[in-house]
């Protein structure tokens, strides 16, 4: 328990991290110096965990130097352990500060008389090639060891040669001839040649080197026709072409030639594997002739295993630009029907093949052709694709083996893709899925429910009539509590929530709750409640959260569930809004705010230091402020109606040139302006929340964006109707509806946006009375609130986790203690950082670079006030650095001319691969005390005492001014 507490503190607090890292290193060092071999080995193998926990250079440098000492003086088993640690910690090698010292200690073993020790050293050097690519002594040792008579040493030299060739152009150019001689030499055994050939894949540093390597490989393919040699040589050929890029079309032709002409199945399989690699890497280099040759081979081969491989390559190509090239460059396209193409013939023939894998690839090819190619000649393929998908669905849904489930996933993915591109096919696809649901296995039912939900999220195809089938199935699922049944309960409930566009009927709620009581556990009920919150069925969600409150063991979980219950109740209050009843609208909003305030108190209590729930708190606080702003706007509109402006208000506004006079009283004008600013401020805050949510999924981000757009819409409506009708522009707002809609919530919000914009634009042209304008604003607010809020996935679940740890140097021993700097010197601030990932790094977006912003603020001034240029008073700097192996480092030069205490803030934000900036943090602060330099202090004291400075001092003063 004590150990776990200690590590928890080390992870949570920054103050104790350095101390804890040092004590951990000292503990391992004690093990390294032990006299027992077992304890030494145990200490060595625990180093990767240490590097993972404290990934900063100071510790890593010390640790690797200690490991190098163990390597130098230990036995071969210890050296092997150090080698494994080095290979596991490859991404930390570049953080070694004393590279020369580290290499010197390792390299001393290369002169040993023991060939095994030399072999381990060579492998160690090969593993370090990324940090010592140009070390000539290492290059020389590898070349020498290739001529050794000991097989273990030669194999180690081959490993090192491959690694150095990948890193160093000079070494690759120098070793190429040596490798060539060894491969072609008669004295070299065949098994050694097979190990030497793969080194040639790294000879891609320049065109001449790549060309000479290709010539050598071409000779080897023809000179050594044995199966093993051909397989190794062809694969090396492919990897070299993929790296050098220029020879890929030639390589595709060569592989197709072997696939067609070589009778050996092993060679054909290798050719297919390499073709798949090239299809994934560079599909644009495939010509129509290449695809045609592959189709012919697939049509004529009698072996199912080879046909499956070829279809796998073709299905990969069918999802890329290559498929358009195949159909567009076909001779006589206008006169040729779609079904006469060999690729289409092959796909149609394979759709009903008795091998499931072949059938799945055939269906995928047909789907991709239908989706990618919109030509009229290819339209008949739609029905072929649908029939193929339906037959495969019937076949796989009856079988619960892993192979059948994998095929079913491919089939359902193709269905979603096809329906998304061709909406008119959705009805038949959905009907076939619903029909098959009753007779399918449980594992297949779960996947089919996911598919139905995905289709229904994009298109409102699940009519109320289909709900009956789903409810019947829900009743007959059974009373067993197996994992599959629990998963099926969640999946079916999700489909029901998506399909019922309006509120759930009491009958449906009763069936779901009854089934949950009979056959589910608490986790299943929570997942169903979570899905109800995502789909806007807050009434159902509230009841389920209420039932779960007494089933959790932790008070944090209790507060979390209680907060969700309150939020669901708050949103449920808003469903009772009526179009023209503004007083009841105010009472509904007040009731919702009451529940939201209770919920935010519970949510704050549910947060922990390790899980602060920052996104959830931010989202809910913004929702509370938005509801308050809506309530305030309705009150202001009511005020406008109860005390309308005089009849001549419009004339006064025109003569005075002040449009605000149309509102009548000064208080109404001010409140309207305040409301508009409030909504703009809320939109900015929603934008900040969006920027801070780097790990959120796209649906959550779109939800935040919609909330921001609703704020901008209302502020725009206030400005266009009341504050400034003349200058209001509708063009930037009206283009929002053109984007592809991904969910029912987004569809309804976009519909409200467009309707409100049309209303505002028409009233803006008519110069309607102010009471009409106020009514329009109130109607817009109620229309927005009537769309049930969707709590998206990131509110409940974090699939991607990314954080940055910063380390500043110099750093004080005590965080509150300032660093002393003389005012005539500059402070070199070094900022190091480590990017830490969760279990799924880069799932939604990846970090391209890190933006570091350094600013300093004078906190307290000491000494006299001098007239100093404004440039010298503050430091504002920004640098962008690209992390390498999740580590980055940079330096800033800061001036502190003014004497006193300065507060330096270092803030990091990340830039993803699309160039979007995300304000992820963290923000680190240190204090600097600027002191007067001794010479200036001496001169000042002499001046105060009335002593004129000496001539030499005058000269120094003059120089110091510049």
N, C-alpha and C positions, 0 to 999 in steps of 0.2 A: 504493500500500500504506500509505504514511504517513497519507494522508488518511482511509482507512478505519479505521486504528487510532485516529486522533484521535476520529472520530465514535463508535466503539465505547466509548471511555473516557467520552465525554460522556454516552452513554446509560446506562452501567453505574454510574458513580460520581456521588454527589450533591455531593461536595466541589468538583469541577472544573466543575460545570454553569454556575455564574454567570459564571466567568471565560471559559468557552468561548462562552457566549451573547454576552458583551460583545465578544469578539474577532470573532465572526461578524458582529455588527452593525457593528463598525468596518470590516470588510472590505467590506460592502455600502455603507456610507456613503462609502468611498473611491471606489466605482464611481459613486455618485450625483453626486459632485463632479467626475467626469472631464469633460474637454472634448469627448469623443467621444460622439455620440448613441447608438451601438450599445452601448457599455459602460454608459451610463446606463440604457438599456432592459433590458439583461441584469440589472443590479442590482435594478431595480424588480420584474421578474417572479420573482426568487428570494425575495422576501419571504414569500409564503405558506408555503414550505418552512420558513423560519425560525420563523414563528408556530406551525407544527405541531410543531416540535421543542422550542421553548421557549415554552410557552403561558401565561406569567405576565405580569401587567399591567405591571410596570416596563419590560420589554423591548418589549412591544406598544405601550405609550404612546409611548416614544421613537421606535420605528419608524414609527408612523403620523404623528407630527409631522414626521419627515423626509420622508415621502411627501407630506404636505400642502405642504411647502416646494417640493418638486419640481413639484407640481400648480400652485402659485401662479406660479412663474417659468418653467416649462418650456413647450415648444411643445405643440400639440394631440395629437401622437402620444404624447408622454410622459404627457399627461393621460389619454389613453385607456388606457394601460398601468396607470396608478394606479387608474383606475376599475375595470378588470378585477380587479386585486389586491384592491380593496375588496369587490367582489362575491363573489370566491372566499373571502374571509376574514370573511364576514358574522358568523359566530358569535363572532369575537374583538372585534367593535366595542365591546361593552359593557365591555371591559377598558380602554378609553381613559380615563385619569384626567383629562386636561386637555381636556375636550370643547369648552369655549368657545374655547380657542386653536386647536384643530383645525378647528372650524367656521369661525372667523374667517379662517383662511388659505385655506380652500376657497372661502368665500363671496365673497372679494374678486374672484374671476374673473367673477362674475355681472354685473359692471358693464362687462365688456369690450365693445368694438364688434364683435367677431367673433361671429356667431351660432353657429358651430360650438363655440367655446369656451364660450358660454353654455349650449348644449345638453348638452355633456359635464358642465358644472357641475350642471345640473338632474338629470341621471342620477346624478351622484355624491350629490347631496342625497337623491334618492329611495332610493338604496342605503343611506343612513345613517338612514333614517326611524325605525328601531327605537330609536335613541339620541337623536334630536331630534324627537320627534313633535309637540311643541307650540311650535316656533320660529316666531314670527309673521312674521319677515322671510323665512323660507323659504316659508311659506304665500303671502305676498304676491307673491314672485317667480314662483311657479308660476302663480298667477292671472293675473299680467301676461303671462307667456310664452304662455299659452293663446290670447291675442289677437294673437300675433306673426304677421308675414306670411311668415316663413321656415318651411317645412315641417319641417325637421330639428329646429328649436327647439320647434315645437308637439308633435311626436311625443315629444320628451324630456320636455316638460311633462306630457303624458298619462301617461307612465311614472311620473314623480314623483308626480303626482296620485293614481294608483292605489295606490302604496306608502304615501303619507301617509294616504289614506282608510282603508287597512287598519289603521293604527296609531292614528290620532287621531279621536276622536268629533267634536271641534270643527271640524276641517278638513273631515270628511265632511259635516257639517251645512251648513257654509258653502259648499262647492263644489257641492253637489247641484243647487241652482237654476241655477248657471252651466252645469253639464254639460247640464242639461235644456234650457236655452235654446239651447245650441250644437247639440244633437241635433235639436231641432225647427226650428231656424233654416233658412231656405231658402238662405242664403249658404254654409252649411257643406257641403263636398263629401261625397259618399256614403262614399268610402273613409275619410274622417276620422270620420264618424259611426260606422262599423264599429269604429274604434279607441276611440272615446269610450264606447260602450255598455258594454263590460266593466267600466268603473270602478264601475258601479252595483252590482256584486256585493258590494262592500265596504260598502254602506249598511245594515248590520245592527246598528249600535250601540244603537239603541233601536227600539221598536215603531212609532212615528210615522214615523221616517225610512225604515224598511223598507216600511211601507205606502205612502208616497208614491212610493218607487222602484218598487214593484210596479205601481202605477197607471200610471206613466209607461211601464213596459215593456209593460203591457197595451195601451196606446194605440199604441205602436210596432208591436206584432205585427199589429194590425189596420190601421194606417195605411200600413205599408210591407210589402206582401206578397211582395216579391222574395225569392228563395231565400236569398241571403247574409244579408239583414237578419233573416229569420225564424230562421235557424240561430243567428246570433250572439245575437239577443234571447232566444230560448228557452233557450240554454245559460246566459246570464247570469241569467235567471229562475230556473233550476234551482239554480245556485250560491248565489244570494241566499236561496232557500228553505232550502237545506241548512244555511246558516249561521244563519238566523234561527229555524229549526225549526218555528215555529207554522204555516207555510203549506205544509208538505210534502204533506198529503192533497190540497189544491187543485192543487198542481203535478203530482202523479201523475195526477189526472183530466185536467188540461190536456194533458199529454204523451200520454196514451192517446187523447184526442180527436184530436190531430194525427196520431197513428199510424194511427188508423182512417180519418179523413176526408181527410187531405191526400194528393193523388195523387203528390207528388214523392218519389222514393226517397231523395234526400239528406236531406230533412226527416224522413222515417221513420227513417233510420239514426241521425240526431241524437237523435230521441225515444227510440229503443232505448238508445243510449249513456247518456243522462241517466237513464232508468229504471233501468239497471244501477247507476249511481252511487247513486241513492236506495234501491235494494234492498240494497246493501251497507251504507249508512249507517244507515238507519232502517227495517228490515223490519217492525217492529211497527206501523207506521202504515198498512200496506197492508190494505185491507178485502177481504172475500170478493168484492165486486163488481169491485174493481180487478183481482184475479187472474183472475176469470171473463172480464172484457173482454179481457185479454191472451191468454187461452187461445183465445177466439173469433177474435181477429185472427190468431193463429198457425195455427189450423185452416183459415182461409179464404184466407190469402195464397198466391199461386202462385209467389212467389220464394223460392228456397232460402236466399239470403243473409239475407233479412229473417227468415225462419223460424228460422234459426240464431241470430240476435241475440235474438229473443223467447224462444227456449228457453234461451238463456244467462241471461236475467233470471229465468225461471221456475226454473231449476236452482239459482240463487243463493237465491231465496226458499224453495225446497223444503228447504233445510238450516237454516231458521230457524223462529222461532215462528209465522211467517205461515202455514205449511202446516197447523198444528193449527187455527188460526182458520178456514182455508178449509173443513176437514172438519167442525169442531165447530159452526159457525154455518150449515151447509147446511140449508135447509128440508126437513123430512121425512126426516131422516137414517136413522131406523129402517127406513123402508120402501124406502130407496134402496140399490141394490147399489153396491159400490165401482166397478164398471166403468162405471157410468152417469155418473160425474163427467167433465166436459169435460177436466180436467187429466189424469185417468187415461187417457181416450181418446187424448188428444194424445200422451202419453208412450208408450203401446202402439203407436200408429201410427208414431211416429218411431224406435222401437227397431230396426226392420229397414229403415230408410231407406237409400238408396244413398249418401247423403252421410255420411261417417264422423263428422263433427262433430255433425251433427243426431242421429245414432244414439247418440253418447256422452252428449249432454245428456238424451235420452229415458231412457236406462238410469240415469243419475244421479238423475233425478227419481223414477223407480220405486223405486230403492234408498232414497232419502231418505224417501219416503212409507212404505215398509215398516219402516224403522228408527224413524221418529218416531211413527207412529200404530199403536197396539196394538189398535185395535178389531177385533172379529171380522169385520166386513164387509170389512176391508181385508186380511185374511190370505191370500185367494187371489192377491194380487199378488206374494207371495213367489216363486212358481214363474215368473210372468211376468218378474220381475227376473232370476232365475237363467238362464232361457232367453235373455233379451236379452243378458246378460253373456257367456254361452257363445258365442253367435253372433258377437258383436263380437270376442271373443277369437280365434276361428278366423280371422276376416277380417283382423285387424291383425297376428297373429303371423306371417303369411306375407309381410308387407311391411316392408322396413327403411327406408322413407322417414321423414323427421322428423315429418310429419303423422300417420302411422300409429303411430309410437312415442308421440306425445303422447296420442293417443286410447287407446292400450293402457295408458298410465299411469293415465288416468281410470278405465278398466275395472277394472284390478287394485286400485286404491284402493277402488272400490265393492265389490269382492269381499271385501276385508279387513273393511270396515265392516259388510257384511251378515252375514258369518260371526261377527263379534264380538257382534253383537246377536242373531242367530238361530243358535246353535251346531248345531242339527239339520240345517242346510243344508251343513255343512262337508264332509261326506264326498263329496257329489256335486261340489262346487266343486273340491276337491283332486283328485279323479279326472279331471275335465276338464282341469285344469292339467297333470297328469302325462301324460295322453294327448297333449296338444298340444305338450309339450316336445320330442318326438322330431322333429317335422316343422317346428318354428318356425325363424325366422332367429336368428342369434346374438344380435343386439341385443335381440330379443324374449325370448329364453331368459333373458338376464340379469335382465330385469324380472320375468319369471315366477318365477325362483328367489327373488328378493327377496320376492315375494308369498307364495310357499310358506313361506319362513322366517318371515315375519310371522304367518301363520296358525298355523303349528306352534308358535311361541313362546307363543301364547295358549291353544291347545287341542292336546292330544296326539293329533292326527289322522293323523300319518304313521306307519303301522304298519310293523313289520319287513318285511312282505311287499312293501311299496312300495320298500324299499331296493334290491331287485334292479333295478328300472327305472332308478333313479338311478345305480347303479353301471355298468349297461350304457351309459348315456348318457355317463358319465364316461370310459369306455374309448374311445368312438367320437368324442370331441370333435375329435380330429385332432392332428397334430403341428406345426401352424403356430404361430408365436409372435406373432401379431398381438395388438393391444391388446384387441380384443373377446374373443379366445380366453382371454387371461390373466384378464380380468374374469370370464368364464364359469367358469373353473376355480375362482376364489375363491367365486363365488355358489353353484355346485353343491356345493362342499365344505361351505359353511355349512349348506345344507339337509341334507346327510348328517349333519353333527354334531348338528343340532337333532333330526333324526328318530331317531338312535340313542340312545335314552334311557339304555341301559347303556353299558359301555365298548365301544370300537370293536373289532370282530373283527380278527384278524391279516390276513385276506383283504382287508378294506376298506383297512387301512393300507398293504398292499402295492400295491394298485391306485393309491391316491392318490400314494404316493411315486414309483412308477414313472412315472406321468403327469407329475409335477413334474420328474423327471429328464429326460424326453423333450422337454417343450414349454414349460417355464416359466423365468422368470428369478428372481433372488434375491428381488426385491420381492414377487412373487406368492407365493413360498414363505413369506415373512415374514407376509404378510396372512392366509394360510391358518392359519399357526401362531397368529396373534393371535386368529382366530376360534375355534380349538380351545381356547385359554385361556379365552375368554369363555364357551364352552359346557361347560367342565369336562372336556374330553378332554385331560388333562395328559400322558398317555403319548405321544400323537401330537405334541403341542406340543413336548415335550422333545426328541424325535428331530429335528424340523424346526429348532428353535433350534440344536441341536448341529451340524447340517449347514451352517448359515449362518455359524457363528463365523469361519470362515476366508475368508469372501467379503466382508468389510467393510474399508474403507480407513482408518477412524478408530479410534483406541483407545477413544474414548468409546462408539462404536457397539459395539465388541467387548465392553466391560464391560456395556453395556446388554443385549446378547443373552445374555451369560454369566449375568447375574443372572436373566433370564427362564428360562433353562434350569434354573438351580438351584431357582427357585420351583416350576417345573413338576415337577421331580424330587421336591421336598419334598411337594407335594400328591399326587403319585403314590404316595409311601410310605404315605400315610394311607388309600389305597383298600384296603390289605390288612388293615384292622381287622376283627376278629371280635367277635360279640356278647358272649360270655361269657369270652373269653380276655383277662384284664386285664393279664397280664404281657407278652403280645405287643403289646398296645396301648401300653404304656409304651415298649417298644423301638421301635415304629413312630413314636411321637411324638418320641422322642430322635433317630431317624434324620432325620425331617423337620426338626427344629430345627437339626441339623447343616448340612443343605443351605440352610436359610433364613439361617443366620449367614454362610455363604459368599456367598449371593446378596446380602445387604444390604451386604457389603463391596464387591462388584462394583458394586452400584447407586450407592453413595456415590462410587465412582471414576468412574462414568458421568456424574455431575452436573457442570454448568458454571455460572459466574456468571449467564449469560443464561437457562439452563434448569436451575434447582436441583433439579427432581424432588421437590418438597416433599411433594406428595400421595402419590406412590409410596412415598417413604421412610416417611412417617407411617403409611400403610396396612400396609406390611410389618412395621414395628416393632410395631404393635398385634397383627398376626397372630402374631408370635413370642411376645409377652407372653401372648396368649390360649392358645397351645399350652402354654406353661410353666405357666399357671394350671390348665389341664385336667390336665396331668401331675401337678401338686401335689395336685389334688383326688382323683385316682385313688389316689395314694399314701396320702393321709389316709383314704380309704374302706377301703383294704386294711388299714391300721393298726387301724381300727375293727373289722374282721372278725377280724384275728389276735389282738387283745386286747379282746374284747367286754366291755361293762359287766357287773357282777354281776347276778344274777337279781332282786335287790331294788332295782335302779337306778330303775325306774319309781316304786316306792313312795317311795324317798328323794326323788325329784324332786317328787312330789305333796305330801309332808309339808313339805319345805323351801321349796316354792314356786319353785324354780329348775329350769327345764326342761333346762338344760345338764347337770344331773346324770345325765340319761338316757344321755349319751355315755360315761360312765365316767370315765376319767382326765382330769385337768386339761389335759394336753398335747393330747389329742384335741379337747377343747372349744375351746381357744385356736386350734388349727389350723383347725378348721371356721369359727370366727368370722373368722379371717384370710382364709380362702378366700372367704367371702361378701363381705368388704370389698374384696378384690382384684377380684372380678368387677364389683362396683359401680363401682369406680374405672375399670376398663376400659370400662364402659358410658359413663361420663362422658367419657373420652378419645375414644371413638368419636363421641360427640355433638359434641365440639370439632372433630374432623376433618370432620364433616358441616357444621358452621357455617362452617368456613374454605373450603369447596369451592363458592364462589358460581358458578363457571363450569362445574360438572359437569352432565352430562345426568341426567335423572330416573332412568334405570336404575342408574347408578353410585350416586346418592344412596340409592336404595332398597336397594342392596346393603350400603352402610354401615349403613343403618338395621336391616337384618336381623342384621348382626353385633352391633349394639348390643342388639337384642332377645334374641339368644341369650345374651349376658352377663347381662342382667336376668333371663332365664328361669332360668339356673343359680343365680344368687344367691337368687332367689325360692324355688327348690326346696330349697336348703340351709336357708333360714329356715323354710319350711313343714314340712319333714320332720324336722329335727334341732334347730334352735336355738329356734324359737318357734312350735310347731304351733298353739297356741290362737288367736293373733291373725292368722294368715295369711289373706289374702283372695284369692280367685281371680277376682273379677269384672273387675278392670282388665286382667288378663292374657288372659282368655278371649275378649275382643272383637277380638283382632288378626286373626283369620281371616276377618272379614267383608269386608275390602277386596278390590277386584278384582285378581286375580293376573295379572301381566304376563309372566312367564317361567317356564320349567321349574324353574330354580334356586329361585325364590321359592315355586313350588308345593310343591317337596319340603321346603324349610325350614319352610313353614307347616304342612305335614303333621306334621313332627317336633315342632314347637312344640305343636300340639294333642294329639298322642299323649302327650308328656311331661307336659303339664298334667293330662290325664285320669288318668295313672298316679299323679302326685303327689297329686291330689285324693282318689283312692280310697284310697291308703295313709294319707293324713292322717286319714281318717275311721275307719280300722281300728285305729289305734294298734299298728302292726306292730313287730316287733323291730328293733333298730338295724341288724343285719346286712342285713335286707331293704331298709331305707332306703338303706344304703350301696350296695347292688347297684343300686337304682333310679337313684341319682345317676350311677354309672359307666355304666349303660346309656344314660342321657340324653346323657352326654358323647360316647360312641361313636356314638350315632345322629346327633348334630350333626356329628361329624367325618367320617362316612361320606358326607355330601352333598358332592360335589366343589365346591371353592371356585370361584366365577366371577370372573375378572379383567375388570371391565367396561371400556367404551370409554375413560373418562377416565384410566384407568391407562396407556393407550397413546396417546391422541389428544385434543387440546384443541381443540374446535370453536369455543368462545367464549372470548375473552380480555378480561378487564377488570382494570385496575389504577388505583390512585390515587396521584398525586404530591402531596406536601404541601410548602408553603413557609411558614416561620415568619418573622415580623418583630416585633421586632428580632432579627437573627441575628448571631452573632459572626463575625469574619473567619476565625478558627481554631476548628474544632468543639470543641476541648478547652478553649477559653478561655471563662470565665464572663462573663455580662453584669452590669454593676454597677448596682445599684438601692439607693436609700436606704430604710431600713426604715420611714420615716413616709410613704412614697409607694406607690402601686399601679402595677404593671406592666401596661400594655395590650398583651396578646399578640394579634397579628393572625395568623389561620390562613387561608391560601389553599390551594386545591386544584384539581387538574385530573383529570377522569376520562378515562382513555385506553382505547380499544377496539381490538380486532383487526379482522379482515376481516368478521366477522359479528356486529355489535353487537346485543345483546338477543335472541340466538337462543333461549336457554332462559329467561332472566329479565332484567328491566330494573331499573336503580337508580331508586328513587322519591326517596329522600333519603339523606343521609350523616350519621351520628351521630359527633360529635367528643367525645372524652373527654379532659379535661386534668386531670392530677394532679401534685402536687409532693411531694417527700420531702426532708427535711433530711438532707444527707450529712455535713457537718462543722460543728460549732458553734464560734463564736469569741466571746469576751467572757464576761461574767458570766451566771449563770443567774438569770433573773427568773421570777416566777410569772405566766405568761401563760395566758389562757383557751385551752382546747383547740381552740376554733373557729379561732383565729389560727395554729395550728401547721401545719395542712395545707390544701391547696387541692384540692377535688374538684368539678369542674364538668362538665356535659354539655350539649351543644347539638345540635339537629337542623337541618340546612340542606338545602334542595332545590337541586341543581345546575341551572343554567340554561346551555344550550349547553355542557354538560360542565364548567362552572366554578362554584366556590362560594367564599364568603368569609365569615368571621365573626370576632368579637373576644371576648376574655376579660379580665376585670380580676382580677389576682392580688395577694394580700397576702403580704409577706415580713417579718413583724414580728421574727422571731427572726434575730439576726445569724448569718451563716455562709453556707455554700454549699448551695444547693438544686438538686435535680435535677427538671426539669420534663419530663414525658412526655406527648406528644400522640398519642393512638391513634384511628384512624378505623375505623368499621365501616359497612356499608351496609344499607339497608332496601329490600327489593324491593317491587313493586307489590301483593303480597299481605300486606305488613306484617311479613314474616319478617326477623329480624336475622341478618346474615352477618358474621362476624369476619374480614374480608378484610385488615385492616391498611391502610397501613403504620403503624409505630410510630416516632415521631421524638423525639429527646431533646436538650434544651439545658440548660446550667447557668447559674444566676443566683447572684451573690454579693450578699447583703444587707449593706449598710454602714450604720453608725450615722450619723444626720444631724448636720451640724456643730454645730448649737445644743445638742442633747442631749449631744454629746461635750464641749462647752465647760462645760456645767453640771456634768457628771460630774467633769471635771478640777478644777473649783473646789471641789466637795464633798470630793474627795480631799485637796485642799490645805488644807481647813478654812475656806475663805472662804464666808460666807453669800451667797447670790445676792441681787442688788438687787431692789427692789420690782417693777420692770418685768419682771425675769426671772421673779419668782414668779408674776406674772399670766400670763405666756406659758406657764409650766409648767402652771398650772391649766387654761388653755385647751387646751393640747396633750393633756392627759389625756382630754378629751372629743372 
